[in-house]
Amino acid sequence: QVQLVESGGGLVQAGGSLRLSCAASGSIFSMYVMGWYRQAPGKQRELVATLSSVGMTNYADSVKGRFTISRDNAKNTVYLQMNNLKPEDTAVYYCNAANYRANQGYWGQGTQVTVSS
């Protein structure tokens, strides 16, 4: 039912910026916590940022002050603004929608972010 499609990834130099977008198939933000995860080769998937239905945000320590998660309810889209990118930010970034009470969630297909030094 819920489909998530990421876009906006690409190649950027260290210190640069990218904005990732996650378009949802419907108005789901009132029911789901939205999140961005990333996975680098040989590493576990890690949580980057979350945005609750009431607008509360949470960030991994490694991205605090550099990344911002936000949403546009009218467009059913969640964003991840990434500034001052570092090579260690290189990973496949995945959008996630989670309803923890119902123990259900959805994943996007992922978008590659590569930060060169």
C-alpha positions as CSV (number, residue, x, y, z in Angstrom):
1,Q,0.0,0.0,0.0
2,V,2.7,2.5,1.0
3,Q,5.4,3.1,-1.6
4,L,8.5,5.2,-0.9
5,V,10.7,6.5,-3.7
6,E,14.0,8.3,-2.9
7,S,15.7,10.7,-5.2
8,G,18.4,13.3,-5.1
9,G,21.5,11.2,-4.5
10,G,24.7,11.6,-6.5
11,L,28.3,12.5,-6.4
12,V,29.5,15.5,-4.5
13,Q,32.8,16.8,-3.2
14,A,33.5,17.0,0.5
15,G,32.0,20.1,2.0
16,G,29.2,20.2,-0.5
17,S,25.5,19.7,-0.1
18,L,22.7,17.4,-1.3
19,R,19.0,17.2,-0.6
20,L,17.4,13.8,-0.7
21,S,13.7,13.4,-1.3
22,C,11.4,10.6,-0.3
23,A,8.0,10.7,-2.0
24,A,5.3,8.7,-0.3
25,S,2.3,7.2,-2.2
26,G,-0.2,8.8,0.2
27,S,-0.7,10.9,3.2
28,I,1.0,8.7,5.8
29,F,2.8,11.2,8.0
30,S,0.1,11.2,10.7
31,M,0.5,7.4,11.1
32,Y,4.2,6.8,10.6
33,V,7.5,8.0,11.9
34,M,9.6,8.9,8.9
35,G,13.3,8.1,8.9
36,W,16.4,8.1,6.9
37,Y,18.9,5.3,7.2
38,R,22.2,4.6,5.4
39,Q,24.4,1.7,4.7
40,A,27.9,1.7,3.6
41,P,29.7,-1.3,2.1
42,G,30.6,-3.8,4.7
43,K,28.8,-1.9,7.5
44,Q,25.4,-2.3,9.2
45,R,22.6,-0.1,8.3
46,E,22.4,2.9,10.6
47,L,19.8,5.4,11.5
48,V,20.5,8.9,10.3
49,A,17.5,10.9,11.3
50,T,13.8,10.5,12.2
51,L,10.8,12.8,12.1
52,S,7.7,11.9,14.1
53,S,4.1,12.7,13.2
54,V,4.1,15.7,15.5
55,G,7.3,17.1,14.1
56,M,9.9,15.9,16.6
57,T,13.3,15.2,15.1
58,N,16.2,13.0,16.1
59,Y,19.6,12.7,14.6
60,A,22.6,10.4,14.8
61,D,25.5,12.1,16.5
62,S,27.6,11.9,13.4
63,V,25.2,14.1,11.4
64,K,24.0,16.6,14.1
65,G,24.4,20.1,12.9
66,R,24.9,19.1,9.3
67,F,21.8,17.2,8.3
68,T,18.1,18.3,8.6
69,I,15.1,16.1,8.1
70,S,11.8,17.8,7.1
71,R,8.6,17.2,5.3
72,D,6.1,18.8,3.0
73,N,2.7,17.4,3.9
74,A,1.1,18.8,0.7
75,K,3.5,16.9,-1.4
76,N,3.7,13.8,0.8
77,T,7.4,14.1,0.7
78,V,10.1,14.0,3.3
79,Y,13.5,15.5,2.8
80,L,17.0,15.1,4.1
81,Q,19.1,18.2,3.6
82,M,22.8,17.3,3.9
83,N,25.3,20.0,4.3
84,N,29.1,20.0,4.8
85,L,29.2,16.4,3.5
86,K,32.1,14.2,4.5
87,P,33.6,11.1,2.7
88,E,32.3,9.0,5.6
89,D,28.8,10.0,4.6
90,T,29.1,7.9,1.5
91,A,26.4,5.2,1.6
92,V,23.2,4.1,0.1
93,Y,20.5,6.2,1.8
94,Y,17.1,4.6,2.5
95,C,13.8,6.2,3.4
96,N,11.7,4.4,6.0
97,A,8.2,4.8,7.3
98,A,7.5,3.0,10.6
99,N,4.4,2.5,12.6
100,Y,5.9,1.0,15.8
101,R,2.6,0.4,17.5
102,A,1.4,-1.8,14.6
103,N,4.9,-3.2,14.1
104,Q,4.9,-2.4,10.4
105,G,7.1,-0.4,8.1
106,Y,8.1,0.3,4.6
107,W,11.4,1.0,2.8
108,G,12.3,2.9,-0.3
109,Q,14.7,1.4,-2.9
110,G,17.6,3.6,-1.8
111,T,19.7,6.3,-3.4
112,Q,23.4,6.4,-3.6
113,V,25.3,9.2,-2.1
114,T,29.0,9.4,-2.8
115,V,31.2,12.1,-1.2
116,S,34.7,12.5,-2.7
117,S,37.7,13.9,-0.8
